[in-house]
Amino acid sequence: MSRRLALLAVAALGCACGGAPPAAAPGTPNVLLITADDLGWYDLSSYGNRDVVTPNLDRLAAEGVRFSRAFVPASSCSSSRAALTTGQYPHTNGVTGLAHRHVSRMLSPFHRTLADELARAGLRTAIAGKWHVAPFLPTSWYGYHERMGGLLDPWIRDTEPVLDFVRRQGDRPWHLELNFMQTHRDDDGAFSFATGFPVDPATISIPAYLALPDWPEIREDLARYYSQMLAMDAMVGAILDLLDELAIAERTLIVFVSDNGPPYPGAKMTLYDRGIGTPLLFRWPGRVPSGEVRDALVSTIDVMPTVLEALGRPISSDLEGRSFWGLLSGSAPDVHRDVVFAEMTDHVHPIPTRAVRGERWKYVRNYSDIPIGLDQIHDRAWAHRLCERVDQPWIRPRVAEELYDLASDPHEQRNLAGETDHSAQLSRLRARLDDHMRETADPLRGGPFARDYDPGRYAPPETWYADSVP
């Protein structure tokens, strides 16, 4: 069956949101999933940022559980979001690049999503903001009863439609997915200051985890990024206030997460911790402890099965994520995975990479020497000047393998793959990644390291990555 025929078949058959809605089981909570676009791992004040304060997201951490070592399975928006909503790795669900640029890689409507599952559980489902999993297809095909906003404006700038949705539900449980884009760069690659949220570049410092120099141009850019983060935090606060006003906070499970690392060189689009590390917060008063931190290694493919278990719903055997509801609720020890896996295939252009990250050691396997690149800041003079430094190789060819000791080198600056002292660790993680790729039928398994580097493409001319869009 062709893709077109498949889509027509789905339209004819309907989906979870068609027909008479099922009744939710007594005690079913509301589920509020909030995602931030390109928000860095340590940029909230609850994660250690001392330059700005994010009071409303910090409130979620204070009244719930904060995960200190949560990771996305891909450092690119569409792939990460598809993994979050399907509980599957990108190479399994097929969303292996930006879905608005690689249209054939949009999530198939035949993949069941978290919204599908919650609609079947009797929740009224809605989505607001960015829809980047299958951006040219109706959200109703993926389990959402309502969509706020449209394809041409994926930004949440006004919370009133969101608040109205919550008010309209009355006693019926609901699922609301809010996808904020404030911390994503504008179409021209810039950040602007959000009205009412000033941040003085002179008062902030470059966070160590970004592994960037303290240059005025970078601090100015970072101040604008922080300003947008504060604007998002305020909108989250408006929603939390409404839950309190309606006295439904106690029956609302809230999840907050980012889709990938921040939009700076060496972070987003990479499989380093600053590219795949994410803030992850859960709040559900009375069911989730308050003010606790979980240090277990978790992946965001684990979020869907965790939410399903929290609601007492069955977990399909095709989910590759594993529920951590026990450790979240405090009924199980603070352990979950011994390693997490991450991957990149494409962003706008190919970046074929796979990685395995354990408690201490990280192994990255590159399937091409194609550089990581600079994405939307390709036309920034400071970005190209940055890449002249030895420690900022983002437009130079990559090596086949990388190995990092995160205990002594948490920012992954020294590649140990060629050092014989660490050959045992290298062999162990190679085998672990090979096993994972075999078990999940990863199409890159067994592939060669290709030498595709084109020096003309990655020099600083104005045309470099000119077709890159958000």
C-alpha positions in Angstrom: 0.0 0.0 0.0 1.4 3.4 -0.9 1.8 6.1 1.7 -1.0 8.1 0.1 -3.4 5.2 0.2 -2.4 4.4 3.8 -3.2 8.0 4.8 -6.6 7.8 3.0 -7.3 4.6 4.8 -6.6 6.1 8.1 -8.9 9.1 7.3 -11.7 6.7 6.3 -11.4 4.4 9.3 -11.1 7.2 11.9 -8.9 7.2 14.9 -9.0 7.2 18.7 -10.6 10.6 18.7 -13.5 9.7 16.4 -16.9 8.3 17.4 -18.3 8.2 20.9 -15.6 8.9 23.5 -14.9 6.2 26.0 -15.6 6.9 29.7 -12.5 7.3 31.8 -12.0 5.1 34.8 -12.8 6.6 38.2 -9.8 8.5 39.6 -8.1 9.0 36.2 -5.9 12.1 36.5 -5.4 14.8 34.0 -2.1 14.6 32.1 -0.2 17.8 31.3 2.9 17.3 29.1 5.0 20.4 28.6 7.9 20.5 26.2 10.5 23.2 25.7 12.3 23.6 22.4 16.1 23.5 22.6 16.2 24.1 26.3 19.5 23.1 27.9 20.1 20.5 30.6 21.3 23.0 33.3 19.5 26.2 32.3 16.7 26.2 34.8 17.6 27.5 38.2 16.4 24.2 39.8 19.2 22.6 37.7 21.9 25.0 39.0 21.6 28.1 36.9 22.5 31.0 39.2 22.2 33.8 36.6 18.5 33.7 36.2 15.5 32.4 38.2 12.7 30.2 36.7 10.3 30.3 39.6 7.4 28.3 38.1 9.4 25.5 36.7 11.3 25.5 39.9 8.0 25.1 41.6 7.4 21.8 39.7 10.8 20.6 40.9 10.0 21.7 44.5 6.6 20.0 44.5 7.6 17.0 42.5 10.6 14.9 41.4 13.5 16.2 39.4 15.6 13.8 37.3 19.3 14.7 37.3 20.4 12.3 34.5 17.6 12.2 31.9 18.5 11.9 28.2 16.7 12.2 24.9 17.4 9.5 22.3 18.1 12.0 19.6 19.4 15.6 19.6 17.0 16.8 16.9 13.5 18.1 17.3 11.3 15.8 15.2 13.2 12.6 16.1 13.2 13.4 19.8 9.5 14.3 19.9 8.5 11.2 18.0 10.4 9.1 20.4 8.7 10.8 23.3 5.3 10.2 21.9 5.8 6.6 20.7 8.2 5.2 23.3 10.4 4.0 20.4 13.8 4.9 19.1 13.8 7.1 16.0 15.1 4.3 13.7 12.2 2.2 14.9 9.4 4.8 14.4 11.0 6.1 11.2 11.3 9.8 12.2 15.1 10.0 11.6 15.3 13.7 10.5 13.5 17.0 10.6 10.0 16.0 9.4 9.3 19.2 7.7 12.4 18.8 5.6 12.3 15.0 5.1 8.6 14.6 4.5 8.8 10.9 4.0 10.0 10.5 7.5 6.9 12.0 9.2 5.5 9.7 11.8 3.1 7.2 10.2 -0.5 7.5 11.5 -0.4 3.8 12.1 2.0 4.4 15.0 0.1 4.7 18.2 1.0 7.8 20.3 0.7 8.8 23.9 -2.3 11.0 22.9 -3.9 7.9 21.2 -3.5 5.9 24.4 -4.9 8.6 26.6 -7.8 9.3 24.3 -8.6 5.6 24.5 -8.5 5.9 28.3 -11.3 8.5 28.1 -9.2 11.7 28.4 -10.1 14.7 26.2 -6.9 15.4 24.3 -5.5 18.6 22.9 -2.2 20.0 21.6 -0.9 23.6 21.5 2.3 24.9 19.9 4.8 23.1 17.9 3.6 19.9 16.1 6.8 18.6 14.5 6.3 14.9 14.4 4.1 14.9 11.3 3.7 18.7 10.6 1.7 18.4 7.3 -0.8 15.9 8.6 -3.8 16.5 10.9 -3.1 16.1 14.6 -6.5 14.3 14.8 -4.9 11.3 13.1 -2.6 11.0 16.1 -5.1 11.0 18.9 -5.7 14.7 19.6 -9.3 15.9 19.8 -8.3 19.6 19.6 -5.5 21.6 18.1 -4.8 25.2 19.2 -3.0 27.2 16.7 -2.0 26.1 13.2 0.8 24.9 10.9 1.9 28.5 10.0 2.2 29.6 13.6 3.5 27.0 16.0 4.3 29.4 18.8 2.4 29.7 22.1 2.3 33.4 22.7 -1.0 33.6 24.6 -2.1 31.1 27.2 -5.8 32.0 27.1 -6.8 29.3 24.6 -5.0 26.8 26.7 -6.6 28.0 29.9 -10.0 28.0 28.2 -9.5 24.3 27.2 -8.8 23.4 30.8 -11.9 25.4 32.1 -14.2 23.7 29.5 -13.4 20.2 30.6 -15.2 20.4 33.9 -14.9 17.0 35.7 -13.8 15.1 32.6 -10.1 14.2 32.7 -8.0 15.7 30.0 -4.6 15.4 28.3 -2.9 18.6 27.2 0.4 18.8 25.3 2.0 22.2 25.3 5.0 22.6 23.1 6.7 25.9 23.7 9.1 27.3 21.1 10.4 30.3 23.1 13.9 28.9 23.5 14.2 28.0 19.8 15.9 30.6 17.6 13.9 32.8 15.2 13.8 32.0 11.5 16.8 34.3 11.0 18.8 32.4 13.6 18.6 35.2 16.2 17.1 35.5 19.7 15.2 38.6 20.7 14.6 39.8 24.2 11.1 38.9 25.4 9.1 41.9 26.5 9.1 42.3 30.2 11.9 39.8 30.8 15.2 41.7 30.6 18.5 39.9 31.2 21.7 41.9 31.3 24.6 40.1 29.4 27.1 41.7 31.8 25.6 39.9 34.7 25.7 36.4 33.4 28.4 33.8 32.7 28.8 31.1 30.1 27.7 27.9 31.9 30.5 25.4 32.1 28.5 22.5 30.6 28.3 24.4 27.2 32.1 24.3 26.9 32.2 27.7 25.2 34.5 30.6 25.7 33.3 33.7 27.6 32.9 36.1 24.7 30.7 39.2 24.7 28.9 38.0 21.6 28.0 34.7 23.2 26.9 36.3 26.4 24.6 38.6 24.5 23.1 35.7 22.6 22.7 33.7 25.8 21.0 36.6 27.6 18.4 36.7 24.9 17.9 33.0 25.1 17.5 33.3 28.9 14.9 36.1 28.4 12.8 33.8 26.2 13.2 31.0 28.8 11.8 33.4 31.4 8.8 34.2 29.2 8.0 30.5 28.8 8.4 30.0 32.6 5.8 32.8 33.2 3.3 31.1 30.8 3.8 27.8 32.7 3.0 29.8 35.9 -0.3 31.0 34.5 -1.3 27.3 33.9 -0.2 26.2 37.4 -2.2 29.1 38.9 -5.4 28.0 37.0 -4.9 24.4 38.3 -4.9 25.8 41.8 -7.8 28.1 41.1 -9.9 25.1 39.9 -8.7 22.9 42.7 -7.5 20.2 40.3 -3.7 20.3 40.9 -4.0 17.2 43.0 -5.5 15.2 40.2 -3.1 16.5 37.4 0.1 14.7 36.5 2.5 17.1 35.0 5.6 16.2 33.0 8.1 18.8 31.8 11.0 18.0 29.4 13.1 19.5 26.6 13.4 18.0 23.1 17.2 18.4 22.9 20.1 20.5 23.9 20.5 24.3 23.5 21.1 25.8 20.0 24.8 26.4 20.5 27.9 24.8 18.8 28.6 21.3 20.1 25.2 20.9 21.9 22.1 20.5 19.7 22.6 17.9 16.9 25.4 16.2 18.9 25.3 13.1 21.1 27.4 14.7 23.8 25.6 15.2 27.2 25.0 18.8 26.4 23.1 17.7 23.3 21.1 14.9 24.8 20.8 15.8 28.4 17.4 17.2 29.4 15.6 18.7 32.4 12.9 16.2 33.4 10.3 17.1 36.0 7.2 15.2 37.3 4.6 16.6 39.6 1.4 14.8 40.9 0.6 15.8 44.5 -0.1 12.9 46.7 1.2 10.3 44.2 4.7 11.7 43.4 7.0 12.8 46.3 7.8 16.5 46.6 11.2 18.0 46.4 13.1 14.9 45.6 15.8 14.2 43.1 16.3 11.0 41.1 19.8 10.2 39.9 18.9 7.1 37.9 19.8 7.0 34.2 16.5 7.4 32.3 15.6 8.1 28.6 12.6 10.1 27.4 11.4 7.0 25.5 10.6 5.8 29.0 8.1 8.7 29.6 5.2 7.1 27.7 5.2 3.8 29.5 5.7 5.6 32.8 2.6 7.7 32.2 0.6 4.7 31.1 1.6 2.7 34.2 0.8 5.7 36.4 -2.7 5.6 34.9 -3.1 1.9 35.2 -3.1 1.4 31.4 -1.6 -1.5 29.6 1.8 -1.0 28.0 2.2 -2.4 24.5 5.0 -4.8 23.8 6.3 -2.8 20.9 7.3 0.1 23.1 11.1 0.2 23.6 10.9 2.5 26.6 10.6 1.0 30.1 8.4 2.5 32.8 10.2 4.1 35.8 7.0 4.7 37.7 8.3 2.7 40.7 11.4 4.9 41.2 9.4 8.0 40.4 6.7 7.3 43.0 9.3 6.2 45.5 8.2 2.5 45.7 11.4 1.3 44.0 15.2 2.0 44.4 16.7 4.9 42.5 18.0 2.8 39.6 16.6 2.2 36.2 19.0 1.7 33.2 22.7 1.0 33.4 23.1 2.7 30.0 21.1 5.0 27.7 21.4 5.0 23.9 21.2 7.9 21.6 21.3 8.4 17.8 21.4 10.9 15.0 20.8 10.1 11.4 19.8 13.4 9.9 18.9 16.9 11.1 18.7 19.0 7.9 21.7 17.2 6.5 23.1 13.8 7.4 24.9 13.4 10.8 25.0 9.6 11.1 26.0 8.9 14.7 25.2 6.4 17.5 26.2 6.5 21.2 25.9 4.6 24.4 26.2 6.4 27.7 26.8 4.6 31.0 27.3 5.8 34.6 30.9 6.9 33.9 31.8 6.1 30.3 30.5 7.4 27.0 31.1 5.9 23.5 30.2 7.7 20.3 30.4 6.0 16.9 30.4 8.2 13.8 29.4 6.6 10.5 30.7 9.5 8.5 33.2 12.3 8.8 30.5 14.8 7.9 30.8 17.6 10.5 28.2 18.4 13.1 27.8 21.9 11.6 26.4 25.1 13.1 22.7 24.9 12.1 21.0 28.3 12.3 24.0 30.3 13.4 25.9 29.5 10.2 26.0 33.2 9.3 27.2 34.4 12.7 30.8 35.7 12.5 31.4 34.7 16.1 30.4 31.1 15.4 33.0 30.7 12.6 35.6 32.5 14.7 34.8 30.0 17.5 35.4 27.1 15.1 38.9 28.2 14.5 39.7 27.0 18.0 41.0 23.5 18.5 38.4 22.7 21.1 35.5 23.7 18.8 35.7 21.4 15.8 32.1 21.7 14.6 32.9 22.4 10.9 35.8 20.0 10.7 35.7 16.3 9.8 34.8 13.8 12.5 36.7 10.7 13.6 35.3 7.2 13.6 35.1 6.7 17.3 35.1 8.7 20.5 35.4 7.6 24.2 35.0 9.8 27.2 35.5 9.3 30.9 32.7 11.4 32.3 34.1 11.3 35.8 37.3 13.2 34.9 36.0 14.9 31.8 32.3 15.7 32.2 32.2 18.1 29.2 33.7 15.5 26.9 36.7 17.4 25.7 39.3 14.6 25.6 38.7 11.6 23.2 40.3 8.5 24.8 39.4 6.1 22.0 43.0 5.9 20.7 44.6 5.3 24.1 45.5 1.7 24.9 44.9 2.2 28.6 41.2 2.4 27.9 40.9 -0.4 25.3 38.8 -2.6 27.6 36.2 0.1 28.1 36.2 0.8 24.4 35.6 -2.9 23.6 32.9 -3.2 26.2 30.9 -0.2 24.9 31.4 -1.2 21.3 29.8 -4.5 22.1 27.0 -2.9 24.1 26.2 -0.6 21.2 26.3 -3.4 18.7 23.9 -5.5 20.8 21.5 -2.6 21.0 21.6 -2.0 17.3 21.0 -5.6 16.5 18.2 -5.9 19.0 16.4 -2.8 17.6 17.2 -3.6 13.9 19.1 -0.3 13.5 19.8 0.1 9.7 23.2 1.6 10.4 24.4 -1.6 12.1 27.5 -2.9 10.4 27.9 0.2 8.2 31.3 1.6 7.4 32.9 4.9 8.4 32.4 7.0 5.3 34.7 9.8 4.3 32.2 12.3 2.9 33.8 15.6 4.1 33.6 18.4 1.5 35.9 21.3 2.6 34.2 23.7 0.3 30.8 23.2 1.9 32.0 23.8 5.4 34.1 26.9 4.8 32.6 30.2 6.0 30.9 31.4 2.7 27.4 32.9 3.2 25.8 30.0 1.4 27.0 27.5 4.0 23.9 25.7 5.4 21.7 28.4 3.9 18.8 26.0 3.5 18.7 25.3 7.2 15.4 26.3 8.8 14.0 25.7 12.3 
